[in-house]
């Protein structure tokens, strides 16, 4: 009897602690500062012009348009873009002020709770494809200005397709458990031992720009691992290490070179492509030089990921020989025989940290499908690379990638043909065309 009583008491205490943790984790009282009467569908007035302008800058810094606008759509923020996740596609919502299909019937408080706490208007849990675990750090002032800007956006009547994930990911209530594990319910707190510039950079990188959403590796449940900004797989792409590591990270870049990359989409060695090209085009190129410098200061201070350079493969390795032949025939015109590329146009392959990441997804995808660099005001011509899926076999692509990763001072593991075949399938690209 005594043993049963003790076990019951322990169970009660555990349940009480769990309930307390869930309550604290789901507490949205920080959003109660927002108005709960005026609807988003009410356009702002002339007196609100300054707040709207500030809010537009916040929306750009948060890169809201990237997910909430369908590809090729002319209706900004009308939703419909399917965000690819390991659990299935998640459709981004219509966040225009339309009352029928958007957020026109939302109040400012509803808006705060969705953005900062992942709660829909009816209290339903949003999927963390919406990076509320980063946006929780956005200040009350910036949230208010952002909401004012969203009230100024053109309403678009467009019903977004429903997200239908397979079991058990379709159970939104399960997001409570995910939040308990991976959502830290607290706003941005300045580090008083650091400069105002560093703290501004931290606020942007950790919050509005939500860099960790792509650059921090994820576990099997999609939560951040304890490896902040150390690089992560994005299916056909790899978001590289952006810590102070000088081998695979940006430790060898100066603050100005980081600013150049974020402002122009390129610097002394790298040209932004894939998802990062979109981020530069839509977001970072429009930030003030002061904010970009602050981000650079913060990033340069991040602890080295610890990845160390191995010995490069020998030049007489069979894969290296094949790769050298492929490179000579297809790549030297733009990237040059010394691998240094063309500044602001063709990526430098020599000493390129992203090229040497353990995960070779980005270089494989780029060789197969080609790509285009970020188009920016400072570099409007950008540069484009043709696709080689039709021309090169899996073995040739693997050999070329291996050669790039082990030449001109680079060193990284060999790429296997099976990796290329997998990426070719994911990208739905054709096999090499027959010679005759």
C-alpha positions in Angstrom: 0.0 0.0 0.0 2.8 2.4 1.0 4.7 1.6 -2.3 1.5 2.3 -4.3 1.0 5.6 -2.5 4.6 6.7 -3.1 4.4 5.8 -6.8 1.1 7.7 -7.1 2.7 10.7 -5.4 5.6 10.6 -7.8 3.3 10.4 -10.8 1.2 13.3 -9.5 4.3 15.5 -9.0 5.6 14.5 -12.5 2.3 15.4 -14.0 2.2 18.7 -12.2 5.7 19.6 -13.3 4.9 18.6 -16.9 1.7 20.7 -16.8 3.7 23.7 -15.4 6.3 23.4 -18.1 3.6 23.2 -20.8 1.9 26.2 -19.4 5.1 28.2 -19.3 6.2 27.1 -22.7 2.8 28.0 -24.2 2.4 31.3 -22.4 1.6 34.1 -24.8 1.0 36.8 -22.3 3.9 38.8 -23.8 1.7 39.4 -26.7 -1.0 41.1 -24.6 0.7 44.4 -25.2 -0.9 44.4 -28.7 -4.2 45.9 -29.6 -7.1 43.5 -29.7 -9.8 45.6 -31.4 -8.6 47.0 -34.7 -8.5 44.5 -37.6 -5.7 44.0 -40.1 -8.1 44.8 -42.9 -8.4 48.4 -41.7 -5.8 50.3 -43.8 -3.4 52.6 -41.9 -3.8 56.3 -42.1 -1.5 59.1 -43.2 -0.2 59.5 -39.6 1.0 55.9 -39.7 3.4 56.4 -42.6 6.6 56.3 -40.5 5.5 53.1 -38.8 4.5 51.5 -42.1 7.9 52.3 -43.6 9.7 50.9 -40.6 7.5 47.8 -40.8 8.4 47.3 -44.4 12.1 47.2 -43.4 11.2 44.6 -40.7 9.3 42.5 -43.3 12.3 42.6 -45.6 14.7 41.7 -42.7 12.4 38.8 -41.8 12.3 37.7 -45.5 8.5 37.2 -45.1 7.9 37.4 -48.9 10.1 34.3 -49.6 7.8 31.8 -48.0 4.5 33.6 -48.3 4.6 34.3 -52.0 4.2 31.4 -54.5 6.9 31.1 -57.2 6.2 33.3 -60.2 3.2 34.9 -58.4 2.7 38.6 -58.7 0.7 38.7 -55.5 3.1 39.3 -52.7 2.2 37.6 -49.4 -0.8 35.7 -50.8 0.7 32.3 -49.8 0.6 29.0 -51.7 4.3 28.2 -51.6 4.9 24.6 -50.5 7.8 24.6 -48.0 9.7 21.4 -48.4 10.3 19.5 -45.1 11.4 15.9 -44.3 7.8 15.3 -43.2 6.1 16.6 -46.3 5.2 19.9 -48.0 3.7 22.7 -45.8 1.8 25.4 -47.6 2.6 28.9 -46.4 -0.5 30.9 -45.6 -2.1 34.0 -47.2 -1.0 36.9 -44.9 -2.6 39.7 -46.9 -5.4 41.7 -45.3 -8.1 39.9 -47.2 -11.0 39.0 -44.8 -12.0 35.8 -46.6 -8.7 34.0 -47.2 -6.0 36.1 -45.5 -5.6 37.7 -42.1 -8.0 40.6 -42.5 -10.1 39.4 -39.5 -7.1 39.2 -37.3 -6.2 41.7 -34.6 -2.7 42.9 -33.8 -2.7 40.5 -30.9 -3.6 37.6 -33.1 -0.8 38.6 -35.4 1.7 38.7 -32.5 0.7 35.3 -31.3 1.1 33.7 -34.7 4.5 35.3 -35.5 6.1 35.0 -32.0 4.4 31.9 -30.6 3.2 29.8 -33.5 -0.5 30.1 -32.6 -3.3 30.6 -35.2 -6.3 32.8 -34.6 -8.3 30.0 -33.1 -5.4 28.9 -30.9 -4.2 26.1 -33.2 -0.5 25.2 -33.3 1.3 26.3 -36.4 4.0 24.1 -37.9 7.6 25.3 -37.1 8.2 25.7 -40.9 7.0 29.1 -39.7 10.2 30.1 -37.7 8.4 31.4 -34.7 11.2 29.9 -32.5 13.4 32.7 -34.0 10.7 35.4 -34.3 9.9 35.1 -30.6 12.9 37.4 -30.2 11.3 40.2 -32.3 10.6 43.2 -30.1 7.2 44.7 -29.4 8.2 47.9 -31.4 9.2 45.9 -34.4 6.1 43.6 -34.2 3.8 46.7 -34.1 5.5 48.3 -37.1 5.4 45.0 -39.0 1.7 44.7 -38.4 1.2 48.3 -39.5 3.0 47.4 -42.7 0.9 44.3 -43.3 -2.2 46.4 -43.0 -0.9 48.5 -45.9 -0.4 45.4 -48.2 -2.8 44.8 -51.1 -5.5 42.3 -50.0 -5.5 39.2 -52.2 -8.4 36.8 -52.3 -6.6 33.4 -52.6 -7.4 30.3 -50.8 -4.2 28.4 -50.0 -4.3 24.6 -50.4 -4.5 22.7 -47.1 -1.4 21.2 -45.7 -1.9 17.4 -45.4 1.0 15.7 -43.7 0.9 12.0 -43.0 0.3 10.5 -39.6 1.4 11.5 -36.9 2.7 14.8 -38.3 -0.9 15.8 -39.1 -1.7 16.0 -35.4 -1.2 19.7 -34.6 -1.7 19.1 -30.9 1.6 17.2 -31.1 3.3 20.6 -31.7 2.9 21.2 -28.0 5.4 18.4 -27.4 7.7 19.8 -30.1 7.5 23.3 -28.6 8.4 21.9 -25.2 11.5 20.2 -26.6 12.7 22.9 -29.0 10.9 26.2 -28.5 12.5 28.6 -26.0 9.7 31.0 -25.0 11.6 34.1 -24.3 12.4 37.3 -26.1 15.7 38.7 -27.1 18.0 39.6 -24.2 21.0 41.8 -24.8 24.4 40.6 -23.7 25.6 43.5 -21.6 29.2 42.3 -21.9 29.0 42.9 -25.6 28.8 46.1 -27.7 25.6 47.6 -29.0 26.7 46.6 -32.6 27.2 43.0 -31.6 23.8 42.9 -29.9 22.2 44.4 -33.0 23.8 41.6 -35.0 22.6 39.0 -32.6 19.1 40.3 -32.7 19.1 40.1 -36.5 20.8 36.8 -37.0 19.0 35.0 -34.1 15.7 36.6 -34.7 14.5 38.5 -37.8 16.9 36.9 -40.3 16.4 33.5 -38.6 19.7 32.2 -40.0 19.6 29.2 -37.7 16.5 27.9 -39.6 18.8 26.8 -42.4 22.3 26.9 -41.1 21.9 25.0 -37.8 21.7 21.1 -38.2 18.4 19.5 -37.3 17.5 16.3 -35.5 15.0 13.6 -36.6 12.1 15.7 -35.2 13.2 18.9 -37.0 14.5 20.6 -33.9 17.8 22.4 -33.7 20.8 20.3 -32.6 23.4 21.8 -30.3 25.6 23.0 -33.1 24.5 26.6 -33.7 25.2 27.8 -37.3 27.4 24.8 -38.1 25.7 23.8 -41.3 22.7 21.8 -42.2 21.3 19.6 -45.0 18.3 21.1 -47.0 17.7 18.1 -49.2 19.2 19.2 -52.5 21.2 21.9 -50.9 23.6 22.3 -47.9 23.5 25.4 -45.9 27.1 25.8 -45.0 28.9 26.4 -41.7 28.9 30.1 -40.9 30.9 30.0 -37.7 34.4 31.3 -37.3 35.8 28.0 -38.5 38.4 28.9 -41.3 38.1 25.5 -43.0 34.4 25.0 -43.7 33.1 28.2 -42.1 33.7 31.9 -42.7 36.6 32.4 -40.2 38.8 33.4 -43.1 36.5 36.1 -44.3 36.9 39.7 -43.1 33.9 41.6 -41.8 33.8 43.6 -45.0 33.8 40.4 -47.1 30.8 39.1 -45.1 29.1 42.5 -45.7 29.9 42.3 -49.4 28.4 38.8 -49.7 25.2 39.8 -48.0 24.9 43.1 -49.9 26.1 42.1 -53.4 25.5 38.4 -53.3 29.2 37.7 -53.9 32.6 38.5 -52.4 36.3 37.5 -53.0 35.5 33.8 -53.2 31.7 33.0 -53.0 28.7 33.7 -55.1 25.3 33.2 -53.4 23.2 30.6 -55.2 20.1 28.4 -54.5 18.2 29.4 -51.4 20.9 31.8 -50.3 20.6 33.7 -53.6 16.9 34.2 -52.8 17.7 35.4 -49.3 20.2 37.9 -50.6 17.9 39.1 -53.4 14.8 39.4 -51.2 16.3 40.4 -47.9 19.9 41.1 -47.0 20.8 43.3 -49.9 18.2 45.8 -48.7 19.5 46.1 -45.2 21.4 49.1 -44.1 25.2 48.9 -44.1 25.1 49.3 -40.3 22.9 46.3 -39.9 25.0 44.2 -42.2 28.1 45.2 -40.4 26.5 44.2 -37.1 25.6 40.8 -38.5 29.2 40.4 -39.6 30.5 41.3 -36.2 28.2 38.8 -34.5 29.0 36.0 -37.0 32.7 36.5 -36.7 32.4 36.0 -32.9 30.6 32.6 -33.1 32.6 29.6 -31.7 34.6 27.6 -34.2 32.6 24.5 -35.2 35.7 22.4 -34.7 35.8 20.8 -38.1 39.4 20.2 -39.2 41.0 19.9 -42.6 41.9 16.3 -43.7 44.7 15.4 -46.2 43.5 16.0 -49.8 43.2 13.1 -52.2 46.2 12.4 -54.3 46.2 13.9 -57.8 46.9 10.5 -59.3 43.7 9.0 -57.7 41.5 7.6 -60.4 38.5 9.8 -59.4 40.8 12.9 -59.4 42.1 12.1 -62.8 38.6 11.7 -64.2 37.5 14.8 -62.4 40.4 16.8 -63.8 39.4 15.8 -67.4 35.7 16.7 -66.8 36.8 20.1 -65.3 39.2 20.9 -68.1 36.5 20.2 -70.7 33.5 21.9 -69.1 34.5 24.3 -66.3 37.7 26.2 -67.0 36.1 28.8 -69.3 34.4 30.4 -66.3 36.3 29.1 -63.2 39.8 29.1 -64.8 42.5 26.5 -64.6 43.5 27.8 -61.2 40.0 27.6 -59.9 39.8 31.3 -59.0 36.8 32.0 -61.1 35.7 35.5 -62.1 35.0 38.1 -59.3 31.3 38.7 -58.7 30.4 36.4 -61.5 31.8 32.9 -61.3 32.5 31.3 -57.9 36.1 30.9 -56.9 36.6 27.2 -56.2 40.0 27.6 -54.7 39.8 28.0 -50.9 36.0 28.0 -50.9 34.9 26.8 -47.5 31.4 25.8 -48.5 32.8 23.5 -51.2 34.7 21.5 -48.5 31.7 20.8 -46.3 31.2 17.2 -45.3 27.9 17.4 -47.1 28.5 17.8 -50.8 24.8 18.4 -51.7 25.2 21.9 -53.0 28.0 21.2 -55.4 26.3 18.1 -56.7 23.0 19.9 -57.2 24.8 22.9 -58.9 26.6 20.7 -61.4 23.5 18.8 -62.2 20.9 21.6 -62.6 23.1 24.7 -62.9 22.1 27.8 -61.1 22.0 31.6 -61.0 23.7 33.9 -58.6 21.9 36.5 -56.5 20.6 39.5 -58.5 21.3 42.6 -56.5 21.3 46.4 -57.0 25.0 46.3 -56.6 25.5 43.4 -59.0 22.5 43.4 -61.3 24.1 41.2 -64.0 24.9 38.3 -61.6 26.1 35.1 -63.3 24.5 31.8 -64.4 25.8 28.3 -64.7 24.4 25.8 -67.2 23.0 22.4 -66.2 25.2 19.3 -66.8 22.8 16.6 -65.9 22.1 15.8 -69.6 25.8 15.8 -70.4 27.6 14.0 -67.5 27.0 10.6 -65.9 26.7 10.1 -62.2 30.4 8.9 -62.2 31.6 12.0 -64.0 29.7 14.4 -61.7 31.0 12.6 -58.7 34.5 12.7 -60.0 34.2 16.4 -60.9 32.9 17.2 -57.4 35.7 15.2 -55.8 38.3 17.0 -57.9 36.9 20.4 -56.9 36.9 19.5 -53.3 40.5 18.4 -53.4 42.3 20.8 -55.7 43.9 24.3 -55.3 44.4 23.7 -51.5 41.0 22.2 -50.9 40.6 19.0 -49.0 37.4 16.9 -48.4 36.0 13.5 -48.7 35.3 11.9 -52.1 31.8 12.1 -53.6 30.2 8.8 -54.6 28.2 8.2 -57.7 25.3 7.0 -55.6 25.1 10.4 -54.0 24.8 12.0 -57.4 22.1 9.4 -58.5 20.1 10.3 -55.3 20.2 14.0 -56.0 19.4 13.5 -59.7 16.2 11.6 -58.6 15.3 14.3 -56.0 15.7 17.0 -58.5 13.8 15.0 -61.2 16.6 15.5 -63.7 17.3 13.4 -66.8 20.0 10.8 -67.1 23.0 11.5 -69.3 22.1 11.6 -73.0 23.5 8.7 -75.1 26.5 9.6 -77.1 24.8 8.4 -80.3 
